[in-house]
């Protein structure tokens, strides 16, 4: 008799991710789905089988609070009240009376069309769709948990706790005593202790709604209860224009053309260009802050003190001063109007004033060899391929002549999940692996672990996995990557897509030089293998300042010493 073959949790999880991925692409092509329909149930079951670390106790009967905070920060305010969610392309809503709602932790424009409908603009590619659908599936699972706990079986009546919560939510303002009573009833509904509810309550509050947590729970439950009792189904739709445009680089092409026109206008196309994918402050601050703020920091020898001060919300005047100095010394800012949500800074190092920059160019450097530093804000998942692929194409002049860009190096820095070590530690990749496929992209990294030794941070060197979404990972898959011969040190979302575009441009299409230098370095935002250390556990705070500026410094030193 043949021996039964059992699958591991890692294999089951990989199958669940594949099922989610395929189902989401199918639903997009189909144009709509209902969360309680067959397709919606497929997504929910796959997510419950996967049980991602970021969603904590999603598979338990009790509500998952940390995961709820994480999701709500990435979806538009009020989405829990909407029965109809429509994913659209950039279809001109900004020209209407509707005010864009931008989630605090995701740059996407959303519009509340009426009491029942929310429209979400997708301009950053398929990764944005996977991200939104995964988060929505989490919300639907949590809303059904509430429904099951409050709806009395075989009736259309609800338990007393729900009636009390409804009364509290319908009041314009609650006293402290009324609020605590409402929270006690909410705790019973969610299967959590009063203490746990109190801990997360403030995290949901906004400047205009201190009791937002109560309203979110109420509306999540209300729509699920109405669907159960009356059959009023929730629905997710994809607009016809979105389905037609997706994958055609419309926003990326618009973005890249604006940049090339700016470079051409400033006679920078022939100069050596160094692309850096980073945030919109670390390169500018590294180049100018120490000298720009020497009066404000007379007793400071450590640049890190200046960078920490600049990252503090109350120091807007300091940030404005650094930006002003940078603009006077060759910085050109391009605010995004293409829909990519990727802003750009161009630094013309030939326009540096005396004693303005914190890095020195050799006196022997010819004007035509002085570097141009091009900084682009972070892309999101597959959007990295779209933007870099379009940017590296030759510039088509008015006479239709092609002008090839003189790209000398491409550097990618950012946050990633680490599999050994803790928040703030560094990862230096030697290759990128695309999750769920055999696609792998080895490369020569101009940065190495030795460059970062002696700064009090742990440094790891090895392969990085580019994942479909940070919210689709669990410990079983990550342990497999970590413990197998893949030698994986961390996970992120863009590396494969950047490298795919760079390799096609340099090795196949020959639109940039074949020996273009590449640099990749990441710092740890979380360790998903450690309980309580996922992205849902909170931000980095000032922990991220040191690794951010350390990586930036190493990149800039290599550019200036080139």
C-alpha positions, -999 to +999 in steps of 0.1 A: +000+000+000+014+034-010+025+057+018+003+087+022+019+120+012+013+148+037+019+185+028+037+208+051+023+241+064+047+259+042+034+241+011-002+247+021+006+284+027+022+286-008-009+271-023-031+295-005-011+325-018-012+311-053-050+306-050-054+342-037-033+356-065-051+336-093-086+344-078-079+381-076-067+382-112-097+363-123-121+386-104-104+416-120-109+402-155-145+393-146-152+429-134-169+423-100-175+400-071-196+397-039-177+390-007-204+364+003-205+348-031-185+318-043-155+340-054-155+360-022-156+328-001-126+315-020-106+346-011-117+343+026-109+306+029-075+311+013-067+339+037-079+319+067-057+290+055-027+312+051-032+331+084-007+359+077+014+371+106+002+407+101-034+397+106-027+379+139-057+360+152-078+363+120-087+326+122-099+328+158-135+336+168-123+367+187-117+399+167-082+408+156-074+443+168-038+450+157-045+437+122-076+460+121-055+490+130-030+481+102-058+477+076-078+508+086-046+529+082-043+517+046-079+521+035-099+553+031-118+567+061-154+556+060-149+525+038-165+503+065-198+521+059-198+514+022-217+485+007-203+491-028-165+496-034-155+505-069-118+502-080-112+527-109-084+542-130-077+579-129-110+589-144-111+626-136-127+626-101-102+653-090-120+677-114-153+671-096-166+684-063-156+652-045-127+657-021-100+630-023-096+608+008-060+597+012-053+569+037-025+578+062-003+548+053-010+544+016-008+570-011-040+564-031-068+588-039-103+576-028-137+593-032-169+588-012-195+590-040-225+586-017-236+570+015-231+535+001-202+538-024-164+544-022-143+547-053-106+539-050-082+551-078-057+525-089-027+542-105+002+521-091-004+488-109-016+453-099+002+453-065-022+480-054-052+458-063-038+428-045-031+450-014-066+465-014-084+432-020-064+414+007-073+441+032-109+442+022-111+404+026-097+408+062-125+433+069-152+410+055-139+382+077-139+404+108-174+418+100-188+382+097-173+374+131-192+404+146-224+393+129-222+357+142-216+369+178-245+395+178-272+379+157-294+355+176-295+322+157-326+315+135-340+350+142-335+385+129-329+398+165-296+409+180-281+405+215-284+433+241-247+443+237-253+453+200-284+474+209-263+493+235-235+499+210-260+511+184-275+536+209-240+549+218-230+553+181-262+573+173-254+598+201-236+630+189-213+631+219-205+606+247-196+613+282-167+594+297-191+571+316-212+565+284-180+558+264-168+532+289-202+515+290-202+513+252-166+499+252-176+472+277-204+461+254-180+463+224-155+441+243-182+414+247-191+417+210-155+413+199-146+385+224-119+407+239-112+421+274-121+457+283-084+463+289-075+452+254-102+474+239-090+504+259-054+499+246-064+501+209-093+527+213-070+557+209-052+542+178-084+546+158-093+582+169-090+611+144-089+649+151-127+651+143-139+617+157-125+605+190-150+576+191-142+563+156-134+528+169-170+524+181-183+535+147-159+512+128-170+482+148-207+492+145-206+496+107-186+464+101-213+445+120-242+465+106-235+457+069-229+420+077-261+418+097-282+435+070-267+412+044-277+382+065-312+394+073-323+412+042-299+399+015-285+433+007-252+421-007-219+440-006-201+442-039-166+450-052-164+462-088-136+471-112-143+499-137-141+491-175-114+518-179-093+503-152-095+469-168-086+484-201-056+505-189-039+482-164-006+469-175+000+495-202+023+518-183+001+548-189+010+566-156+046+554-157+051+567-192+036+601-183+058+602-152+090+593-171+084+618-200+080+647-175+113+638-160+132+635-193+117+668-205+130+684-173+165+669-177+166+680-214+154+715-205+183+718-180+209+702-203+214+672-181+208+643-204+244+638-214+258+641-178+263+610-157+230+603-140+228+584-107+192+572-099+184+566-062+150+551-051+146+565-016+125+589+005+122+626-002+145+638+026+175+616+033+195+625+002+187+662+004+195+663+041+227+643+037+239+667+010+230+699+027+216+697+063+249+698+083+261+730+067+227+746+063+219+742+100+254+749+114+240+780+134+212+759+149+235+730+159+267+748+169+275+722+197+267+691+176+294+670+160+271+640+153+251+644+121+226+619+135+213+645+160+205+668+131+188+641+112+167+630+142+157+667+147+147+670+111+125+639+113+106+653+143+071+667+132+076+700+152+107+710+133+091+722+101+112+754+100+144+734+100+131+713+071+121+744+052+155+759+056+173+728+043+150+726+013+155+763+006+193+759+007+191+728-015+169+746-041+195+774-043+223+748-049+210+728-078+179+709-065+149+707-089+117+693-074+091+676-095+058+670-077+039+642-093+010+649-115+011+617-135-009+596-110+021+574-100+023+593-066+061+592-070+077+626-064+112+634-078+142+655-068+171+662-093+204+675-079+227+692-103+261+689-086+276+714-110+255+742-094+268+737-059+277+770-042+309+773-022+308+754+012+271+744+006+275+706+002+287+681+028+305+660+002+334+671-020+340+665-057+375+662-070+389+695-084+400+675-115+364+665-123+354+680-157+321+698-160+306+671-183+315+645-157+300+661-127+272+638-114+235+645-116+217+627-087+181+617-095+160+608-064+126+591-069+102+584-040+093+547-033+074+527-059+048+501-048+054+465-059+050+460-096+050+497-101+088+496-097+090+478-131+067+502-148+085+534-137+121+523-141+113+505-174+099+538-188+126+560-173+154+540-188+140+542-224+157+568-247+142+603-247+124+611-280+132+646-290+108+669-310+126+660-342+120+623-333+157+617-327+164+593-298+186+606-270+200+578-247+203+586-211+238+585-195+228+563-165+259+556-144+243+539-114+210+528-099+206+526-061+176+512-043+172+517-005+143+512+017+125+492+045+121+455+044+111+426+067+142+408+082+144+371+090+173+373+115+179+404+136+156+432+147+142+466+137+168+489+122+193+462+113+207+461+077+202+437+047+226+438+017+211+416-011+232+396-036+201+385-055+163+389-057+139+359-058+103+364-069+080+346-045+058+318-060+080+314-091+115+301-100+124+336-112+157+348-097+179+378-104+215+376-092+236+408-096+269+424-084+260+448-056+283+477-053+275+477-016+287+450+008+283+441+044+318+453+052+308+489+042+284+490+072+304+473+100+313+492+131+281+513+134+263+493+161+239+476+136+238+440+126+244+435+088+232+405+068+241+395+033+222+371+010+191+367-011+160+388-007+125+376-016+102+400-035+067+392-023+032+398-038+022+417-006+035+422+029+001+410+042+004+376+025+032+361+046+032+337+075+059+321+096+058+288+078+067+302+044+093+326+059+109+298+079+112+277+047+130+306+029+152+313+059+162+277+067+166+263+031+196+267+008+179+298-007+199+317+020+171+344+023+178+372+047+146+393+042+115+402+022+103+433+003+081+441-026+100+459-053+135+444-058+127+419-085+107+445-104+136+470-103+162+445-113+140+430-141+138+465-157+175+473-152+186+440-167+163+443-198+175+479-204+212+471-200+216+436-213+189+432-239+175+465-251+209+483-247+192+516-238+217+521-210+253+510-206+257+473-200+280+478-169+256+501-151+264+500-113+236+487-090+233+492-053+207+476-030+204+481+007+175+478+031+169+483+068+145+462+089+111+476+096+100+444+112+108+408+119+078+387+108+093+356+124+091+372+159+058+374+177+049+411+183+075+424+157+054+425+126+044+458+108+011+456+127+030+462+159+037+498+150+062+520+133+100+524+137+100+558+152+135+572+154+150+537+151+149+541+113+169+573+112+203+558+118+201+530+092+184+554+066+212+579+068+240+554+070+228+537+037+224+572+021+259+582+032+275+551+017+256+555-016+266+592-019+302+585-010+305+560-038+289+585-063+312+613-053+343+591-053+334+575-087 
